[in-house]
Amino acid sequence: MSKRKRVFIIFAALLLLLTACSSGGQVMDGEDMVRSYTQISQDEAKQMMQQDDGHVIVDVRRPDEFAAGHIPGAICIPNETIGSDQPEELPDLAQVILVYCRSGNRSKQAAQKLFDMGYTNVYEFGGIIDWTGEVVTETPDADSSQESESETQDTDSPQESEPEAQMTDEEKTDMKLKIGDAEVPVTWEENESVDALAALAAEGPLTIQLSMYGGFEQVGPIGQSIISDDQQTTTQAGDVVLYSGDQIVVFYGSNSWAYTRLGHVDLSQKEMEDLLGNGDVMLTLQMGGSR
């Protein structure tokens, strides 16, 4: 075989391999072709949403996340509820299904599970944190709101009433925040969410395990829900917000979403990146003075 012919054969083999690897929604496993769901861009998803083809948009986040803001027309099927049985909300295995979550992690898991279940037109398009289209929120009906208010008034809860009654307005804002071992300067908002958080901290130091998320924030659970007033917000490094009523988020970058503002850490972006950008940390809230 001539040298030129050998070079041609090698080139052709490489071209075939590159073509196979670039096939959307497919991977090679030995000699067998393993098919999967199709990953698309959010612009492609928007175009598909304009089609009158009976498609369904599936939000695979938790119901509370869905209620805080979702794509119009989407239905909520949490990723953790998707197993081996066909969801009753998706009766047609051939239906076009557009799947998203918050950042694109759970949506990939859910899309693969749906495809493995037999759905043949599953499209995954990432997270709503990158969504530039319209977002709608769930509004509780009046009856349920009145019922919740009545239940709250009838509940004798020392955690919610006693610390609030014992603190002056000045004491409510005298809440210290530590990230790891470092106490940081904070300017707190004057709202009911901060009052509720201070009431919890007044019972003793409140420790919250934060986890890095998205390359711009650390987030962790409070352990219970507190009053919230979410508004569409563009955050900056140092902002402290309440997410979904039961999670604290501290930013070392920026994001736009529906949050309740709690305060701002009065440090530079570089200082916030040094505190939060190198791994998960512990956040501690406690009232000033000795308790």
N, C-alpha and C positions, 0 to 999 in steps of 0.2 A: 504494500500500500504506500502511495506517495505521501510525502510530508504535507503537501497541500490538501490532500483528501482527508488526512487525519485531523488537521486544523479545522476543516469544514465540519466534520462530524462532531468534534468537541463543541464548536460554536453552536451548532444546531441543538445539541443536548442541553446546553446552558439556556438557550432561548426557550426551549420547551419547559424547563424547570421554572424559569421566571414567569412564564405565562400561567402555569398551573398555580403558583404561589399567589398570584394576583387575583385569582377568581374570587369575587365577593361572596361571603357566606359559605365558603368551602375550605377545607383543609385536607392535605394529603396524609394518609396513614399507610405507609408501605405501598402496595399496589391498589388499595381500596380508597375510594373517594368517600369522605365522611362529610355529610351535609350538616348545616347548622342554620340558625336564624340569620337574617340579613341586617347588618349594621349600616345605618344611613345618617346623613348629616341632619341638623335641625332645619336647614333650609329645604331639604328634600322632604322632611316630614311635613312642613307647612304646605308644600305643594300637594302632597298626598291628602292632607286634610281638606283641601278644596274639592276633591273628587267626590262625586255622588256614587260611591261604590259599596256602600254598606259597611265601611270600615268602622273600627272601634278604637278609641284611644284609651289605653290602660295605664293608670297611675299605680305603681306598685309600692308606694310608701304607706306608712301607717295612716289610719283614718284621721288622727289629729293633724298630721302634716298635710293631708289632703284638704282638710277644712280650712287650714291657714292660707291656702292659695294653690290653685291648680289650673290646668289648661281647660278652657271652656269645652264642655261636652265630654270630658274624660270621666271614666268610672274608676272607682277605687277597688283594686284587688291586691291587698298587701302581699308582698313577696313571700313572707313566712307562711301564708295560708295556701300557697300553691304547692301541691304535692304531686301525687300520681293520678289523682282523679280530676276529670275535666270540670273546670269551674262552671257553675250553672249560668253565670253571666256570659259565657262564651260557648253557645251551643253549636256553632258552625265551625268545623275544623278547617274549612277553606276560607273563612273570613279574613280580611286584611286587619291585622292587629298591630297597632303602633304603641310601643312600650317605652315608658320613661320612669325615672325616679327623681331623687334629689341631685345626685352627682354623676350617675351612670354606672354605679356598681351593682346595686340591687336589680336594676333593669336588665343588665346582662344576665344575671342569674335567672331571673324570671323568664326572660326570652328563651333561654336555653331549655328551661324546664317545660315551657309551653311547646317548643318545637319537638322535644323528646316525647311529649304526650301525643303528638300527631298533628298539631296545627302546622299548616304548610305555608302560611303567608305571615310570618312574624317578623316585624321590623323594629329594631331597637335604635333610639335616637338620643340617648344620653340623659342629662339631668336638667331639671327645671331651673337650677341656679344659673344656667347659661341661656335660658329661654328669653328671647327678646320680643315675643308676641304677647298677646293679652293673657292676663291671669285673673281668675275670679276667686272669691272666698265664699265659704258657707256662712249664712246668717241664720242663727237659731230662731225658731218661731217664737212668737210672743208667749204662748202657753208654757213651753218648756223653760223660757227665761223666767217667767213668774214663778214656776214651780221650783226652779233652782234657787231663786232668791228667797222663797219661803222656807226651803229646806235649810238654807244658810242661816236665816234668822232664828230658826228653831233649834239649831245645833249649839250645844253648850261646849265649845272647844277652847280649852285654856290656851292652846298654842296660837289661836288666832285672836282671842279677845284680851286676855290678861296682859301680855307684854305690851300690846298697843296702848292700853289704858294707862299703863305705868310710865310710859315714855313721853317726854316733852318733844316738841318739834325739833329742838336743837339736838336732843339725844338721838332722834331718828336718823339724822344725817351724820352722826358721829360714828359711822361704821368704817372699820378698817379693812383693807383688802391686802392679802398676802398672796404672792405667786411664788410657789416653792417656799423658800425661807426669807424672801425679800418682801418687806412691806412697801407698797407703792402708793404714791399720792393719787387720790381719786376725787373728782368733782361729781357728786351724785345729783341726779335729777330730783326734782320735787314732784313726785307722783305717788299714787297708791301702791304701785308695784314695789318701789323702793321702800315704802313704809312696811309692806308685808315682809319683804326680805329682812329688814332691820328687826322686825318682831321675831323672826326665826333666829337671827344671830344673837338676839338679846337673851335667849335661853341657854346659850353656850356657843362656842366656836362652831361654825358651820363649814365643814370641809367638803369640797366637791372635786372629784377626780376629773380633770380635763383631758381630752384627747385631741390630737392634731386632726384637722379636717380641711381639705380643699387647698392647702397651701397658703391660707390666709387667716385661719381662725383656730381657736381651741374651744371645744364645747364639752359640757358635762351636765349630768342630771342633778337637780336640786333635791330630789327625793319626794317631792309632792308638788301639786299645782298651786300657783298663787295668782292673784288678779293680774290681768294683762290688758293692754290696749294696743294691739298690733297696728302699725302703720307702715306703708311702703317706705323703706329707709335705705339710703346709701351710706354705708358705714365707712369709717376710716380707722387707721391704726390707733389703738388705744380705746376704742369704743367698747363699752360693756352693755350687752343687751339681753333681753329675755326672749327665748324662742319657744313657741308652742306652749307657753305658760308654765313649763316645768324644767327648762334647761337654760343655763347661763352660757353665753358666748362672749369670749374676749378676742378682739381682732388685733392681728399684727399686719394685716393687709386690708383690702376693701372688698365689699360685697353689697349687692342690692337685693333686699328681700323684705318681707313683712315681719317687723320686730317691735318690741316695746323697749324704748331706751331706758337704761338704768343709770348710766354714768359714763365718765371718760377718765382713763388713766392718763395723768398729765406727764407723759414721757414722749420722747421722740420716736419716730417709726423705727429707727435703728435700735433703740433701746428695747422697744417692744419685740422686734425680731429676735434680739438676743435672749429675751425672757421666754418667748413662746415658740420660736422657730426651730428648736433643737431637740424636740421630743416631748412626750406627754408630761404634764405638770399637775401639781396639786394646788387648788385655790382654796383659801381660807377667808371666811368673813367673820368678824367679831366686833363687838361694840367696844368703844374706847374705854379706858379705865380698867379696873380690876373687877371681874365678875366671876 
